[in-house]
Amino acid sequence: MEITKTISADTATLVITGKLSAATADEFSAAVDLALGEAKNLVLDFKEINYLASAGLRVLVSAQKKLKASGGTLCLLHVCKEVMEVFEITGLDDVFDIR
């Protein structure tokens, strides 16, 4: 997995390439936590993600809770059909701002 970060004003954007699986969840979690320490809002660009496991979902739910508690926002961009199905099956499509 590869993660590229940019920060603009109060928003951190992470572009993730690869799979969000149990094997990459810790790396993803560390990148998200670092971004949360640097910006109020977080945008995750999923244009290069075609697989999302429950470990990746756990990181997303945790980030959403932290951002909501601090008055920040989380937005997911460019979610492919296969990953969107995971959000729909779990009911998380109603929890996250997916564009």
HELIX and SHEET records of a PDB file:
HELIX    1   1 ALA A   25  GLU A   38  1                                  14    
HELIX    2   2 SER A   54  ALA A   69  1                                  16    
HELIX    3   3 LYS A   81  THR A   90  1                                  10    
HELIX    4   4 LEU A   92  ASP A   94  5                                   3    
SHEET    1   A 5 GLU A   2  SER A   8  0                                        
SHEET    2   A 5 THR A  11  LEU A  20 -1                                        
SHEET    3   A 5 ASN A  41  LEU A  52  1                                        
SHEET    4   A 5 LEU A  74  LEU A  77  1                                        
SHEET    5   A 5 ASP A  97  ILE A  98  1                                        
END                                                                             
